[in-house]
Amino acid sequence: MPTDKPSIEVLLDKETNGLLATLADEKNRSISVTAADLIREALELYEDRALSEISNERIASDNGKRYSHDDAWGDK
């Protein structure tokens, strides 16, 4: 089925391919959609970790000073 979505080619070892196929089958989804979902989730976790590191650096540079919600997000 044609699509306008960008595509990539990924080479998997047999074990990973088997696990991916099993997961796709359990969710009654295609391997491609399952792989895309897993990649998206991994990228979100990566982003969360990066933002957490930035937050920890900011806390350390302010000697642990905390800001209220209004101070952090209020109109300036």
PQR file with spaces between the fields and no chain letter, atoms N, CA, C, O and H, PARSE charges and radii, in Angstrom:
ATOM       1  N    MET     1       0.845   -1.169    0.000 -0.4000 1.5000
ATOM       2  CA   MET     1       0.000    0.000    0.000 -0.0000 2.0000
ATOM       3  C    MET     1       0.899    1.243    0.000  0.5500 1.7000
ATOM       4  O    MET     1       1.735    1.384    0.892 -0.5500 1.4000
ATOM       5  N    PRO     2       0.748    2.141   -0.973 -0.5600 1.5000
ATOM       6  CA   PRO     2       1.586    3.333   -1.056  0.2800 2.0000
ATOM       7  C    PRO     2       1.342    4.262    0.120  0.5500 1.7000
ATOM       8  O    PRO     2       0.242    4.327    0.670 -0.5500 1.4000
ATOM       9  N    THR     3       2.397    4.979    0.491 -0.4000 1.5000
ATOM      10  CA   THR     3       2.292    5.928    1.600 -0.0000 2.0000
ATOM      11  C    THR     3       3.189    7.126    1.330  0.5500 1.7000
ATOM      12  O    THR     3       4.175    7.023    0.600 -0.5500 1.4000
ATOM      13  H    THR     3       3.290    4.926    0.044  0.4000 1.0000
ATOM      14  N    ASP     4       2.843    8.249    1.915 -0.4000 1.5000
ATOM      15  CA   ASP     4       3.672    9.455    1.821 -0.0000 2.0000
ATOM      16  C    ASP     4       4.648    9.543    2.982  0.5500 1.7000
ATOM      17  O    ASP     4       5.468   10.460    3.035 -0.5500 1.4000
ATOM      18  H    ASP     4       2.042    8.332    2.508  0.4000 1.0000
ATOM      19  N    LYS     5       4.570    8.603    3.908 -0.4000 1.5000
ATOM      20  CA   LYS     5       5.453    8.631    5.077 -0.0000 2.0000
ATOM      21  C    LYS     5       6.866    8.249    4.671  0.5500 1.7000
ATOM      22  O    LYS     5       7.054    7.384    3.816 -0.5500 1.4000
ATOM      23  H    LYS     5       3.904    7.859    3.864  0.4000 1.0000
ATOM      24  N    PRO     6       7.870    8.889    5.280 -0.5600 1.5000
ATOM      25  CA   PRO     6       9.247    8.484    5.007  0.2800 2.0000
ATOM      26  C    PRO     6       9.487    7.066    5.519  0.5500 1.7000
ATOM      27  O    PRO     6       8.858    6.627    6.481 -0.5500 1.4000
ATOM      28  N    SER     7      10.390    6.368    4.874 -0.4000 1.5000
ATOM      29  CA   SER     7      10.686    5.007    5.315 -0.0000 2.0000
ATOM      30  C    SER     7      12.182    4.845    5.526  0.5500 1.7000
ATOM      31  O    SER     7      12.992    5.579    4.958 -0.5500 1.4000
ATOM      32  H    SER     7      10.901    6.725    4.092  0.4000 1.0000
ATOM      33  N    ILE     8      12.530    3.868    6.356 -0.4000 1.5000
ATOM      34  CA   ILE     8      13.926    3.527    6.594 -0.0000 2.0000
ATOM      35  C    ILE     8      14.057    2.013    6.498  0.5500 1.7000
ATOM      36  O    ILE     8      13.074    1.281    6.621 -0.5500 1.4000
ATOM      37  H    ILE     8      11.873    3.273    6.817  0.4000 1.0000
ATOM      38  N    GLU     9      15.259    1.566    6.282 -0.4000 1.5000
ATOM      39  CA   GLU     9      15.521    0.132    6.277 -0.0000 2.0000
ATOM      40  C    GLU     9      16.372   -0.177    7.499  0.5500 1.7000
ATOM      41  O    GLU     9      17.391    0.472    7.738 -0.5500 1.4000
ATOM      42  H    GLU     9      16.057    2.161    6.183  0.4000 1.0000
ATOM      43  N    VAL    10      15.953   -1.157    8.258 -0.4000 1.5000
ATOM      44  CA   VAL    10      16.669   -1.565    9.462 -0.0000 2.0000
ATOM      45  C    VAL    10      16.955   -3.053    9.358  0.5500 1.7000
ATOM      46  O    VAL    10      16.060   -3.847    9.068 -0.5500 1.4000
ATOM      47  H    VAL    10      15.125   -1.684    8.064  0.4000 1.0000
ATOM      48  N    LEU    11      18.192   -3.424    9.593 -0.4000 1.5000
ATOM      49  CA   LEU    11      18.571   -4.833    9.571 -0.0000 2.0000
ATOM      50  C    LEU    11      18.601   -5.345   11.005  0.5500 1.7000
ATOM      51  O    LEU    11      19.296   -4.784   11.853 -0.5500 1.4000
ATOM      52  H    LEU    11      18.919   -2.779    9.829  0.4000 1.0000
ATOM      53  N    LEU    12      17.857   -6.398   11.276 -0.4000 1.5000
ATOM      54  CA   LEU    12      17.738   -6.958   12.621 -0.0000 2.0000
ATOM      55  C    LEU    12      18.335   -8.354   12.652  0.5500 1.7000
ATOM      56  O    LEU    12      18.337   -9.068   11.650 -0.5500 1.4000
ATOM      57  H    LEU    12      17.293   -6.854   10.588  0.4000 1.0000
ATOM      58  N    ASP    13      18.843   -8.730   13.823 -0.4000 1.5000
ATOM      59  CA   ASP    13      19.246  -10.119   14.001 -0.0000 2.0000
ATOM      60  C    ASP    13      17.978  -10.962   14.153  0.5500 1.7000
ATOM      61  O    ASP    13      16.896  -10.427   14.396 -0.5500 1.4000
ATOM      62  H    ASP    13      18.842   -8.149   14.637  0.4000 1.0000
ATOM      63  N    LYS    14      18.115  -12.258   14.011 -0.4000 1.5000
ATOM      64  CA   LYS    14      16.945  -13.147   14.030 -0.0000 2.0000
ATOM      65  C    LYS    14      16.175  -13.070   15.342  0.5500 1.7000
ATOM      66  O    LYS    14      14.945  -13.099   15.344 -0.5500 1.4000
ATOM      67  H    LYS    14      18.993  -12.693   13.814  0.4000 1.0000
ATOM      68  N    GLU    15      16.894  -12.972   16.461 -0.4000 1.5000
ATOM      69  CA   GLU    15      16.225  -12.925   17.766 -0.0000 2.0000
ATOM      70  C    GLU    15      15.368  -11.666   17.895  0.5500 1.7000
ATOM      71  O    GLU    15      14.211  -11.739   18.308 -0.5500 1.4000
ATOM      72  H    GLU    15      17.894  -12.948   16.460  0.4000 1.0000
ATOM      73  N    THR    16      15.936  -10.516   17.543 -0.4000 1.5000
ATOM      74  CA   THR    16      15.191   -9.257   17.635 -0.0000 2.0000
ATOM      75  C    THR    16      14.002   -9.267   16.690  0.5500 1.7000
ATOM      76  O    THR    16      12.911   -8.827   17.052 -0.5500 1.4000
ATOM      77  H    THR    16      16.876  -10.456   17.208  0.4000 1.0000
ATOM      78  N    ASN    17      14.212   -9.771   15.475 -0.4000 1.5000
ATOM      79  CA   ASN    17      13.117   -9.859   14.515 -0.0000 2.0000
ATOM      80  C    ASN    17      12.003  -10.761   15.040  0.5500 1.7000
ATOM      81  O    ASN    17      10.822  -10.448   14.887 -0.5500 1.4000
ATOM      82  H    ASN    17      15.098  -10.128   15.181  0.4000 1.0000
ATOM      83  N    GLY    18      12.377  -11.873   15.653 -0.4000 1.5000
ATOM      84  CA   GLY    18      11.375  -12.773   16.213 -0.0000 2.0000
ATOM      85  C    GLY    18      10.589  -12.131   17.339  0.5500 1.7000
ATOM      86  O    GLY    18       9.369  -12.282   17.415 -0.5500 1.4000
ATOM      87  H    GLY    18      13.336  -12.127   15.777  0.4000 1.0000
ATOM      88  N    LEU    19      11.288  -11.410   18.223 -0.4000 1.5000
ATOM      89  CA   LEU    19      10.605  -10.722   19.323 -0.0000 2.0000
ATOM      90  C    LEU    19       9.667   -9.643   18.794  0.5500 1.7000
ATOM      91  O    LEU    19       8.553   -9.478   19.292 -0.5500 1.4000
ATOM      92  H    LEU    19      12.278  -11.287   18.161  0.4000 1.0000
ATOM      93  N    LEU    20      10.123   -8.913   17.785 -0.4000 1.5000
ATOM      94  CA   LEU    20       9.294   -7.869   17.189 -0.0000 2.0000
ATOM      95  C    LEU    20       8.063   -8.478   16.522  0.5500 1.7000
ATOM      96  O    LEU    20       6.959   -7.949   16.654 -0.5500 1.4000
ATOM      97  H    LEU    20      11.028   -9.047   17.380  0.4000 1.0000
ATOM      98  N    ALA    21       8.246   -9.566   15.818 -0.4000 1.5000
ATOM      99  CA   ALA    21       7.124  -10.242   15.159 -0.0000 2.0000
ATOM     100  C    ALA    21       6.124  -10.772   16.186  0.5500 1.7000
ATOM     101  O    ALA    21       4.913  -10.681   15.985 -0.5500 1.4000
ATOM     102  H    ALA    21       9.143   -9.995   15.710  0.4000 1.0000
ATOM     103  N    THR    22       6.632  -11.320   17.278 -0.4000 1.5000
ATOM     104  CA   THR    22       5.752  -11.826   18.338 -0.0000 2.0000
ATOM     105  C    THR    22       4.940  -10.701   18.955  0.5500 1.7000
ATOM     106  O    THR    22       3.734  -10.835   19.158 -0.5500 1.4000
ATOM     107  H    THR    22       7.616  -11.394   17.442  0.4000 1.0000
ATOM     108  N    LEU    23       5.608   -9.585   19.255 -0.4000 1.5000
ATOM     109  CA   LEU    23       4.912   -8.437   19.828 -0.0000 2.0000
ATOM     110  C    LEU    23       3.863   -7.906   18.861  0.5500 1.7000
ATOM     111  O    LEU    23       2.745   -7.596   19.273 -0.5500 1.4000
ATOM     112  H    LEU    23       6.588   -9.476   19.091  0.4000 1.0000
ATOM     113  N    ALA    24       4.204   -7.797   17.595 -0.4000 1.5000
ATOM     114  CA   ALA    24       3.252   -7.314   16.589 -0.0000 2.0000
ATOM     115  C    ALA    24       2.046   -8.246   16.518  0.5500 1.7000
ATOM     116  O    ALA    24       0.904   -7.792   16.436 -0.5500 1.4000
ATOM     117  H    ALA    24       5.112   -8.048   17.260  0.4000 1.0000
ATOM     118  N    ASP    25       2.308   -9.543   16.551 -0.4000 1.5000
ATOM     119  CA   ASP    25       1.222  -10.522   16.489 -0.0000 2.0000
ATOM     120  C    ASP    25       0.310  -10.406   17.709  0.5500 1.7000
ATOM     121  O    ASP    25      -0.914  -10.465   17.585 -0.5500 1.4000
ATOM     122  H    ASP    25       3.235   -9.912   16.618  0.4000 1.0000
ATOM     123  N    GLU    26       0.917  -10.241   18.897 -0.4000 1.5000
ATOM     124  CA   GLU    26       0.126  -10.106   20.119 -0.0000 2.0000
ATOM     125  C    GLU    26      -0.768   -8.870   20.083  0.5500 1.7000
ATOM     126  O    GLU    26      -1.875   -8.882   20.622 -0.5500 1.4000
ATOM     127  H    GLU    26       1.911  -10.193   18.998  0.4000 1.0000
ATOM     128  N    LYS    27      -0.283   -7.803   19.445 -0.4000 1.5000
ATOM     129  CA   LYS    27      -1.055   -6.561   19.364 -0.0000 2.0000
ATOM     130  C    LYS    27      -1.915   -6.499   18.118  0.5500 1.7000
ATOM     131  O    LYS    27      -2.628   -5.521   17.892 -0.5500 1.4000
ATOM     132  H    LYS    27       0.616   -7.794   19.007  0.4000 1.0000
ATOM     133  N    ASN    28      -1.848   -7.563   17.296 -0.4000 1.5000
ATOM     134  CA   ASN    28      -2.602   -7.620   16.047 -0.0000 2.0000
ATOM     135  C    ASN    28      -2.295   -6.417   15.164  0.5500 1.7000
ATOM     136  O    ASN    28      -3.193   -5.791   14.599 -0.5500 1.4000
ATOM     137  H    ASN    28      -1.269   -8.358   17.479  0.4000 1.0000
ATOM     138  N    ARG    29      -1.001   -6.108   15.061 -0.4000 1.5000
ATOM     139  CA   ARG    29      -0.531   -4.979   14.260 -0.0000 2.0000
ATOM     140  C    ARG    29       0.577   -5.467   13.347  0.5500 1.7000
ATOM     141  O    ARG    29       1.118   -6.555   13.544 -0.5500 1.4000
ATOM     142  H    ARG    29      -0.272   -6.616   15.520  0.4000 1.0000
ATOM     143  N    SER    30       0.911   -4.672   12.359 -0.4000 1.5000
ATOM     144  CA   SER    30       1.997   -5.041   11.462 -0.0000 2.0000
ATOM     145  C    SER    30       3.341   -4.865   12.176  0.5500 1.7000
ATOM     146  O    SER    30       3.455   -4.116   13.146 -0.5500 1.4000
ATOM     147  H    SER    30       0.471   -3.789   12.199  0.4000 1.0000
ATOM     148  N    ILE    31       4.329   -5.557   11.681 -0.4000 1.5000
ATOM     149  CA   ILE    31       5.678   -5.409   12.244 -0.0000 2.0000
ATOM     150  C    ILE    31       6.160   -3.975   12.057  0.5500 1.7000
ATOM     151  O    ILE    31       6.797   -3.409   12.946 -0.5500 1.4000
ATOM     152  H    ILE    31       4.237   -6.165   10.892  0.4000 1.0000
ATOM     153  N    SER    32       5.857   -3.391   10.908 -0.4000 1.5000
ATOM     154  CA   SER    32       6.286   -2.026   10.627 -0.0000 2.0000
ATOM     155  C    SER    32       5.687   -1.021   11.618  0.5500 1.7000
ATOM     156  O    SER    32       6.398   -0.168   12.149 -0.5500 1.4000
ATOM     157  H    SER    32       5.339   -3.850   10.186  0.4000 1.0000
ATOM     158  N    VAL    33       4.392   -1.126   11.860 -0.4000 1.5000
ATOM     159  CA   VAL    33       3.732   -0.214   12.808 -0.0000 2.0000
ATOM     160  C    VAL    33       4.263   -0.444   14.219  0.5500 1.7000
ATOM     161  O    VAL    33       4.484    0.509   14.967 -0.5500 1.4000
ATOM     162  H    VAL    33       3.815   -1.819   11.428  0.4000 1.0000
ATOM     163  N    THR    34       4.466   -1.696   14.577 -0.4000 1.5000
ATOM     164  CA   THR    34       5.005   -2.013   15.903 -0.0000 2.0000
ATOM     165  C    THR    34       6.402   -1.437   16.067  0.5500 1.7000
ATOM     166  O    THR    34       6.714   -0.858   17.108 -0.5500 1.4000
ATOM     167  H    THR    34       4.287   -2.469   13.969  0.4000 1.0000
ATOM     168  N    ALA    35       7.250   -1.588   15.047 -0.4000 1.5000
ATOM     169  CA   ALA    35       8.605   -1.032   15.105 -0.0000 2.0000
ATOM     170  C    ALA    35       8.557    0.488   15.217  0.5500 1.7000
ATOM     171  O    ALA    35       9.307    1.071   15.999 -0.5500 1.4000
ATOM     172  H    ALA    35       6.996   -2.058   14.202  0.4000 1.0000
ATOM     173  N    ALA    36       7.685    1.136   14.444 -0.4000 1.5000
ATOM     174  CA   ALA    36       7.559    2.594   14.506 -0.0000 2.0000
ATOM     175  C    ALA    36       7.119    3.038   15.893  0.5500 1.7000
ATOM     176  O    ALA    36       7.633    4.027   16.417 -0.5500 1.4000
ATOM     177  H    ALA    36       7.075    0.662   13.809  0.4000 1.0000
ATOM     178  N    ASP    37       6.166    2.313   16.501 -0.4000 1.5000
ATOM     179  CA   ASP    37       5.713    2.644   17.858 -0.0000 2.0000
ATOM     180  C    ASP    37       6.851    2.524   18.869  0.5500 1.7000
ATOM     181  O    ASP    37       7.012    3.384   19.735 -0.5500 1.4000
ATOM     182  H    ASP    37       5.749    1.510   16.076  0.4000 1.0000
ATOM     183  N    LEU    38       7.634    1.461   18.756 -0.4000 1.5000
ATOM     184  CA   LEU    38       8.749    1.257   19.676 -0.0000 2.0000
ATOM     185  C    LEU    38       9.828    2.324   19.502  0.5500 1.7000
ATOM     186  O    LEU    38      10.406    2.790   20.484 -0.5500 1.4000
ATOM     187  H    LEU    38       7.503    0.762   18.053  0.4000 1.0000
ATOM     188  N    ILE    39      10.098    2.708   18.266 -0.4000 1.5000
ATOM     189  CA   ILE    39      11.081    3.769   18.017 -0.0000 2.0000
ATOM     190  C    ILE    39      10.589    5.080   18.599  0.5500 1.7000
ATOM     191  O    ILE    39      11.353    5.800   19.242 -0.5500 1.4000
ATOM     192  H    ILE    39       9.629    2.329   17.468  0.4000 1.0000
ATOM     193  N    ARG    40       9.311    5.400   18.379 -0.4000 1.5000
ATOM     194  CA   ARG    40       8.734    6.631   18.923 -0.0000 2.0000
ATOM     195  C    ARG    40       8.835    6.648   20.453  0.5500 1.7000
ATOM     196  O    ARG    40       9.211    7.659   21.046 -0.5500 1.4000
ATOM     197  H    ARG    40       8.690    4.815   17.856  0.4000 1.0000
ATOM     198  N    GLU    41       8.496    5.522   21.081 -0.4000 1.5000
ATOM     199  CA   GLU    41       8.564    5.435   22.544 -0.0000 2.0000
ATOM     200  C    GLU    41      10.000    5.597   23.034  0.5500 1.7000
ATOM     201  O    GLU    41      10.244    6.278   24.030 -0.5500 1.4000
ATOM     202  H    GLU    41       8.190    4.700   20.599  0.4000 1.0000
ATOM     203  N    ALA    42      10.951    4.973   22.339 -0.4000 1.5000
ATOM     204  CA   ALA    42      12.364    5.100   22.727 -0.0000 2.0000
ATOM     205  C    ALA    42      12.836    6.550   22.594  0.5500 1.7000
ATOM     206  O    ALA    42      13.582    7.038   23.443 -0.5500 1.4000
ATOM     207  H    ALA    42      10.753    4.419   21.530  0.4000 1.0000
ATOM     208  N    LEU    43      12.411    7.231   21.547 -0.4000 1.5000
ATOM     209  CA   LEU    43      12.795    8.629   21.370 -0.0000 2.0000
ATOM     210  C    LEU    43      12.205    9.512   22.456  0.5500 1.7000
ATOM     211  O    LEU    43      12.861   10.445   22.920 -0.5500 1.4000
ATOM     212  H    LEU    43      11.805    6.834   20.857  0.4000 1.0000
ATOM     213  N    GLU    44      10.969    9.229   22.869 -0.4000 1.5000
ATOM     214  CA   GLU    44      10.362    9.982   23.963 -0.0000 2.0000
ATOM     215  C    GLU    44      11.111    9.763   25.272  0.5500 1.7000
ATOM     216  O    GLU    44      11.316   10.706   26.036 -0.5500 1.4000
ATOM     217  H    GLU    44      10.436    8.471   22.493  0.4000 1.0000
ATOM     218  N    LEU    45      11.517    8.529   25.530 -0.4000 1.5000
ATOM     219  CA   LEU    45      12.302    8.239   26.734 -0.0000 2.0000
ATOM     220  C    LEU    45      13.658    8.935   26.682  0.5500 1.7000
ATOM     221  O    LEU    45      14.130    9.455   27.693 -0.5500 1.4000
ATOM     222  H    LEU    45      11.350    7.763   24.909  0.4000 1.0000
ATOM     223  N    TYR    46      14.278    8.945   25.520 -0.4000 1.5000
ATOM     224  CA   TYR    46      15.560    9.626   25.331 -0.0000 2.0000
ATOM     225  C    TYR    46      15.401   11.122   25.600  0.5500 1.7000
ATOM     226  O    TYR    46      16.230   11.732   26.275 -0.5500 1.4000
ATOM     227  H    TYR    46      13.894    8.522   24.699  0.4000 1.0000
ATOM     228  N    GLU    47      14.324   11.704   25.065 -0.4000 1.5000
ATOM     229  CA   GLU    47      14.062   13.121   25.293 -0.0000 2.0000
ATOM     230  C    GLU    47      13.818   13.399   26.776  0.5500 1.7000
ATOM     231  O    GLU    47      14.341   14.375   27.314 -0.5500 1.4000
ATOM     232  H    GLU    47      13.650   11.208   24.517  0.4000 1.0000
ATOM     233  N    ASP    48      13.031   12.553   27.437 -0.4000 1.5000
ATOM     234  CA   ASP    48      12.770   12.718   28.867 -0.0000 2.0000
ATOM     235  C    ASP    48      14.069   12.702   29.665  0.5500 1.7000
ATOM     236  O    ASP    48      14.267   13.520   30.563 -0.5500 1.4000
ATOM     237  H    ASP    48      12.607   11.760   26.999  0.4000 1.0000
ATOM     238  N    ARG    49      14.957   11.758   29.328 -0.4000 1.5000
ATOM     239  CA   ARG    49      16.229   11.662   30.038 -0.0000 2.0000
ATOM     240  C    ARG    49      17.074   12.914   29.810  0.5500 1.7000
ATOM     241  O    ARG    49      17.682   13.435   30.745 -0.5500 1.4000
ATOM     242  H    ARG    49      14.797   11.094   28.598  0.4000 1.0000
ATOM     243  N    ALA    50      17.112   13.397   28.562 -0.4000 1.5000
ATOM     244  CA   ALA    50      17.887   14.596   28.257 -0.0000 2.0000
ATOM     245  C    ALA    50      17.343   15.806   29.008  0.5500 1.7000
ATOM     246  O    ALA    50      18.115   16.597   29.550 -0.5500 1.4000
ATOM     247  H    ALA    50      16.618   12.974   27.802  0.4000 1.0000
ATOM     248  N    LEU    51      16.019   15.957   29.044 -0.4000 1.5000
ATOM     249  CA   LEU    51      15.417   17.081   29.762 -0.0000 2.0000
ATOM     250  C    LEU    51      15.650   16.966   31.268  0.5500 1.7000
ATOM     251  O    LEU    51      15.828   17.976   31.949 -0.5500 1.4000
ATOM     252  H    LEU    51      15.392   15.314   28.604  0.4000 1.0000
ATOM     253  N    SER    52      15.650   15.752   31.782 -0.4000 1.5000
ATOM     254  CA   SER    52      15.932   15.535   33.198 -0.0000 2.0000
ATOM     255  C    SER    52      17.360   15.942   33.534  0.5500 1.7000
ATOM     256  O    SER    52      17.610   16.545   34.578 -0.5500 1.4000
ATOM     257  H    SER    52      15.505   14.931   31.229  0.4000 1.0000
ATOM     258  N    GLU    53      18.296   15.611   32.648 -0.4000 1.5000
ATOM     259  CA   GLU    53      19.688   16.004   32.865 -0.0000 2.0000
ATOM     260  C    GLU    53      19.838   17.523   32.865  0.5500 1.7000
ATOM     261  O    GLU    53      20.577   18.077   33.678 -0.5500 1.4000
ATOM     262  H    GLU    53      18.093   15.121   31.800  0.4000 1.0000
ATOM     263  N    ILE    54      19.129   18.200   31.944 -0.4000 1.5000
ATOM     264  CA   ILE    54      19.163   19.662   31.914 -0.0000 2.0000
ATOM     265  C    ILE    54      18.604   20.218   33.219  0.5500 1.7000
ATOM     266  O    ILE    54      19.166   21.146   33.800 -0.5500 1.4000
ATOM     267  H    ILE    54      18.528   17.749   31.284  0.4000 1.0000
ATOM     268  N    SER    55      17.504   19.648   33.668 -0.4000 1.5000
ATOM     269  CA   SER    55      16.891   20.087   34.923 -0.0000 2.0000
ATOM     270  C    SER    55      17.842   19.906   36.097  0.5500 1.7000
ATOM     271  O    SER    55      17.992   20.805   36.924 -0.5500 1.4000
ATOM     272  H    SER    55      17.047   18.894   33.196  0.4000 1.0000
ATOM     273  N    ASN    56      18.481   18.751   36.170 -0.4000 1.5000
ATOM     274  CA   ASN    56      19.426   18.498   37.262 -0.0000 2.0000
ATOM     275  C    ASN    56      20.605   19.462   37.221  0.5500 1.7000
ATOM     276  O    ASN    56      21.081   19.905   38.266 -0.5500 1.4000
ATOM     277  H    ASN    56      18.359   18.020   35.498  0.4000 1.0000
ATOM     278  N    GLU    57      21.079   19.789   36.023 -0.4000 1.5000
ATOM     279  CA   GLU    57      22.179   20.758   35.899 -0.0000 2.0000
ATOM     280  C    GLU    57      21.736   22.141   36.383  0.5500 1.7000
ATOM     281  O    GLU    57      22.494   22.847   37.048 -0.5500 1.4000
ATOM     282  H    GLU    57      20.693   19.430   35.174  0.4000 1.0000
ATOM     283  N    ARG    58      20.508   22.517   36.043 -0.4000 1.5000
ATOM     284  CA   ARG    58      20.004   23.826   36.475 -0.0000 2.0000
ATOM     285  C    ARG    58      19.829   23.878   37.989  0.5500 1.7000
ATOM     286  O    ARG    58      20.134   24.891   38.619 -0.5500 1.4000
ATOM     287  H    ARG    58      19.892   21.944   35.502  0.4000 1.0000
ATOM     288  N    ILE    59      19.343   22.795   38.567 -0.4000 1.5000
ATOM     289  CA   ILE    59      19.180   22.744   40.023 -0.0000 2.0000
ATOM     290  C    ILE    59      20.542   22.864   40.688  0.5500 1.7000
ATOM     291  O    ILE    59      20.690   23.589   41.672 -0.5500 1.4000
ATOM     292  H    ILE    59      19.095   21.972   38.056  0.4000 1.0000
ATOM     293  N    ALA    60      21.532   22.164   40.163 -0.4000 1.5000
ATOM     294  CA   ALA    60      22.871   22.202   40.744 -0.0000 2.0000
ATOM     295  C    ALA    60      23.490   23.596   40.605  0.5500 1.7000
ATOM     296  O    ALA    60      24.176   24.061   41.515 -0.5500 1.4000
ATOM     297  H    ALA    60      21.411   21.575   39.364  0.4000 1.0000
ATOM     298  N    SER    61      23.251   24.261   39.475 -0.4000 1.5000
ATOM     299  CA   SER    61      23.857   25.584   39.263 -0.0000 2.0000
ATOM     300  C    SER    61      23.188   26.654   40.113  0.5500 1.7000
ATOM     301  O    SER    61      23.789   27.695   40.378 -0.5500 1.4000
ATOM     302  H    SER    61      22.694   23.883   38.736  0.4000 1.0000
ATOM     303  N    ASP    62      21.952   26.414   40.544 -0.4000 1.5000
ATOM     304  CA   ASP    62      21.246   27.361   41.417 -0.0000 2.0000
ATOM     305  C    ASP    62      21.351   26.949   42.880  0.5500 1.7000
ATOM     306  O    ASP    62      20.595   27.436   43.720 -0.5500 1.4000
ATOM     307  H    ASP    62      21.464   25.568   40.329  0.4000 1.0000
ATOM     308  N    ASN    63      22.284   26.054   43.186 -0.4000 1.5000
ATOM     309  CA   ASN    63      22.468   25.553   44.550 -0.0000 2.0000
ATOM     310  C    ASN    63      21.167   24.980   45.114  0.5500 1.7000
ATOM     311  O    ASN    63      20.877   25.134   46.301 -0.5500 1.4000
ATOM     312  H    ASN    63      22.898   25.658   42.503  0.4000 1.0000
ATOM     313  N    GLY    64      20.395   24.326   44.269 -0.4000 1.5000
ATOM     314  CA   GLY    64      19.178   23.657   44.718 -0.0000 2.0000
ATOM     315  C    GLY    64      17.989   24.576   44.919  0.5500 1.7000
ATOM     316  O    GLY    64      16.964   24.148   45.450 -0.5500 1.4000
ATOM     317  H    GLY    64      20.629   24.201   43.305  0.4000 1.0000
ATOM     318  N    LYS    65      18.105   25.845   44.500 -0.4000 1.5000
ATOM     319  CA   LYS    65      17.000   26.780   44.670 -0.0000 2.0000
ATOM     320  C    LYS    65      15.790   26.272   43.892  0.5500 1.7000
ATOM     321  O    LYS    65      15.915   25.846   42.744 -0.5500 1.4000
ATOM     322  H    LYS    65      18.937   26.193   44.069  0.4000 1.0000
ATOM     323  N    ARG    66      14.625   26.320   44.523 -0.4000 1.5000
ATOM     324  CA   ARG    66      13.376   25.885   43.894 -0.0000 2.0000
ATOM     325  C    ARG    66      12.558   27.111   43.516  0.5500 1.7000
ATOM     326  O    ARG    66      12.625   28.155   44.164 -0.5500 1.4000
ATOM     327  H    ARG    66      14.524   26.667   45.456  0.4000 1.0000
ATOM     328  N    TYR    67      11.790   26.953   42.456 -0.4000 1.5000
ATOM     329  CA   TYR    67      10.935   28.029   41.979 -0.0000 2.0000
ATOM     330  C    TYR    67       9.487   27.577   42.042  0.5500 1.7000
ATOM     331  O    TYR    67       9.180   26.410   41.798 -0.5500 1.4000
ATOM     332  H    TYR    67      11.735   26.105   41.930  0.4000 1.0000
ATOM     333  N    SER    68       8.603   28.503   42.369 -0.4000 1.5000
ATOM     334  CA   SER    68       7.179   28.173   42.382 -0.0000 2.0000
ATOM     335  C    SER    68       6.696   28.004   40.946  0.5500 1.7000
ATOM     336  O    SER    68       7.360   28.420   39.996 -0.5500 1.4000
ATOM     337  H    SER    68       8.853   29.451   42.567  0.4000 1.0000
ATOM     338  N    HIS    69       5.543   27.394   40.810 -0.4000 1.5000
ATOM     339  CA   HIS    69       4.953   27.221   39.486 -0.0000 2.0000
ATOM     340  C    HIS    69       4.748   28.575   38.813  0.5500 1.7000
ATOM     341  O    HIS    69       5.060   28.740   37.634 -0.5500 1.4000
ATOM     342  H    HIS    69       5.004   27.056   41.582  0.4000 1.0000
ATOM     343  N    ASP    70       4.225   29.539   39.560 -0.4000 1.5000
ATOM     344  CA   ASP    70       3.971   30.864   38.990 -0.0000 2.0000
ATOM     345  C    ASP    70       5.265   31.543   38.560  0.5500 1.7000
ATOM     346  O    ASP    70       5.310   32.187   37.511 -0.5500 1.4000
ATOM     347  H    ASP    70       3.972   29.405   40.518  0.4000 1.0000
ATOM     348  N    ASP    71       6.320   31.403   39.368 -0.4000 1.5000
ATOM     349  CA   ASP    71       7.608   32.000   38.983 -0.0000 2.0000
ATOM     350  C    ASP    71       8.160   31.346   37.716  0.5500 1.7000
ATOM     351  O    ASP    71       8.726   32.028   36.862 -0.5500 1.4000
ATOM     352  H    ASP    71       6.283   30.881   40.220  0.4000 1.0000
ATOM     353  N    ALA    72       8.002   30.056   37.596 -0.4000 1.5000
ATOM     354  CA   ALA    72       8.559   29.351   36.454 -0.0000 2.0000
ATOM     355  C    ALA    72       7.725   29.549   35.188  0.5500 1.7000
ATOM     356  O    ALA    72       8.282   29.680   34.098 -0.5500 1.4000
ATOM     357  H    ALA    72       7.542   29.502   38.290  0.4000 1.0000
ATOM     358  N    TRP    73       6.395   29.571   35.320 -0.4000 1.5000
ATOM     359  CA   TRP    73       5.529   29.567   34.153 -0.0000 2.0000
ATOM     360  C    TRP    73       4.656   30.806   34.021  0.5500 1.7000
ATOM     361  O    TRP    73       3.972   30.968   33.010 -0.5500 1.4000
ATOM     362  H    TRP    73       5.943   29.465   36.206  0.4000 1.0000
ATOM     363  N    GLY    74       4.663   31.683   35.020 -0.4000 1.5000
ATOM     364  CA   GLY    74       3.795   32.856   34.968 -0.0000 2.0000
ATOM     365  C    GLY    74       4.210   33.844   33.902  0.5500 1.7000
ATOM     366  O    GLY    74       5.301   33.763   33.337 -0.5500 1.4000
ATOM     367  H    GLY    74       5.219   31.551   35.841  0.4000 1.0000
ATOM     368  N    ASP    75       3.308   34.787   33.639 -0.4000 1.5000
ATOM     369  CA   ASP    75       3.605   35.847   32.666 -0.0000 2.0000
ATOM     370  C    ASP    75       4.722   36.718   33.201  0.5500 1.7000
ATOM     371  O    ASP    75       4.804   36.998   34.397 -0.5500 1.4000
ATOM     372  H    ASP    75       2.422   34.853   34.098  0.4000 1.0000
ATOM     373  N    LYS    76       5.562   37.131   32.305 -0.4000 1.5000
ATOM     374  CA   LYS    76       6.704   37.969   32.724 -0.0000 2.0000
ATOM     375  C    LYS    76       6.548   39.360   32.207  0.5500 1.7000
ATOM     376  O    LYS    76       7.403   40.210   32.454 -0.5500 1.4000
ATOM     377  H    LYS    76       5.495   36.904   31.333  0.4000 1.0000
